[in-house]
Amino acid sequence: LRDFLLVYNRMTELCFRHCVCNLNYRLLTGREESCLDSCAARLVRANHRLMGAYVGLMPALLQRRAAEHGAPAGPSGLPGSPEPAPGPAES
């Protein structure tokens, strides 16, 4: 959640500084509003692409780290992850 809020705040600041140039009015102009929409959309698309690449590379990275440390990768792909503890019996 913290990382999401940091990205959101940074995106807001970047787009505001890029698009809003006149603070004399309470409302945004049409040009400012469309600039903000396109700026935010660009940054969200870029963030989605980065996260997709990160998710795609993580299993290989975890396997390489596990091989370097000599620990077998657990069932979830994390090095040495323990088996889940048995839960209460279901009826």
C-alpha positions as CSV (number, residue, x, y, z in Angstrom):
1,L,0.0,0.0,0.0
2,R,2.9,2.4,0.8
3,D,4.5,1.8,-2.5
4,F,1.2,2.3,-4.3
5,L,0.7,5.6,-2.5
6,L,4.2,6.8,-3.3
7,V,3.7,6.1,-7.0
8,Y,0.3,7.8,-7.0
9,N,1.7,10.9,-5.2
10,R,4.6,11.1,-7.6
11,M,2.4,10.7,-10.6
12,T,0.0,13.4,-9.3
13,E,2.9,15.8,-8.7
14,L,4.5,15.2,-12.1
15,C,1.3,15.6,-14.0
16,F,0.3,18.7,-12.0
17,R,3.6,20.4,-12.6
18,H,3.5,19.5,-16.3
19,C,-0.1,20.5,-17.1
20,V,-1.3,23.1,-14.7
21,C,0.3,26.5,-15.4
22,N,-2.3,29.0,-14.1
23,L,-3.3,29.0,-10.5
24,N,-5.4,32.1,-10.7
25,Y,-8.7,30.1,-11.2
26,R,-10.4,27.7,-9.0
27,L,-11.3,25.3,-11.8
28,L,-9.1,23.6,-14.4
29,T,-9.3,24.8,-18.0
30,G,-10.2,22.3,-20.7
31,R,-6.7,22.2,-21.9
32,E,-5.3,21.5,-18.4
33,E,-7.9,18.8,-17.8
34,S,-7.2,17.0,-21.0
35,C,-3.4,17.2,-20.4
36,L,-3.9,15.7,-16.9
37,D,-6.0,12.9,-18.3
38,S,-3.4,12.0,-20.9
39,C,-0.5,12.4,-18.5
40,A,-2.1,10.1,-15.9
41,A,-3.1,7.6,-18.6
42,R,0.5,7.5,-19.9
43,L,2.0,6.9,-16.5
44,V,-0.5,4.3,-15.5
45,R,0.2,2.4,-18.8
46,A,3.9,2.6,-18.2
47,N,3.5,1.4,-14.6
48,H,1.4,-1.6,-15.8
49,R,4.0,-2.5,-18.4
50,L,6.8,-2.3,-15.7
51,M,4.8,-4.4,-13.3
52,G,4.1,-7.0,-16.0
53,A,7.8,-7.3,-16.7
54,Y,8.6,-7.5,-13.0
55,V,6.0,-10.3,-12.4
56,G,7.4,-12.1,-15.5
57,L,11.0,-11.9,-14.3
58,M,10.4,-12.7,-10.6
59,P,10.3,-16.5,-10.9
60,A,13.6,-16.7,-12.8
61,L,15.2,-14.3,-10.3
62,L,14.0,-16.3,-7.3
63,Q,15.3,-19.5,-8.9
64,R,18.7,-18.0,-9.6
65,R,18.9,-16.7,-6.0
66,A,18.0,-20.1,-4.7
67,A,20.6,-21.7,-6.8
68,E,23.3,-19.2,-5.7
69,H,22.5,-19.9,-2.0
70,G,22.1,-23.6,-2.5
71,A,18.6,-23.7,-1.1
72,P,15.9,-25.6,-2.9
73,A,13.0,-23.6,-4.2
74,G,9.8,-24.3,-2.3
75,P,6.4,-25.1,-3.9
76,S,5.5,-21.4,-4.2
77,G,8.7,-20.5,-6.0
78,L,10.2,-18.9,-2.9
79,P,13.5,-20.2,-1.6
80,G,12.9,-22.7,1.2
81,S,9.3,-21.8,1.8
82,P,7.7,-24.2,4.3
83,E,4.7,-26.3,3.5
84,P,1.5,-24.7,4.8
85,A,0.4,-25.8,8.2
86,P,-2.6,-28.1,8.3
87,G,-5.8,-26.1,9.1
88,P,-8.8,-27.2,11.2
89,A,-10.5,-30.3,9.9
90,E,-13.4,-29.5,7.5
91,S,-16.7,-31.2,8.1
